[in-house]
């Protein structure tokens, strides 16, 4: 599976049956995108 952020971040190892959508709105902050994406990927949630 490939995604906008690249093959490395969208590998099957990171994918599961859970689906969460994340929107990161930015304006004139391109230098912060990498940190924002890394922060989202580092988060975990408890099963409901």
PyMOL commands that set and color helices and strands:
alter all, ss='L'
color gray80, all
select helices_A, chain A and resi 30-42
alter helices_A, ss='H'
color red, helices_A
deselect
rebuild
show_as cartoon
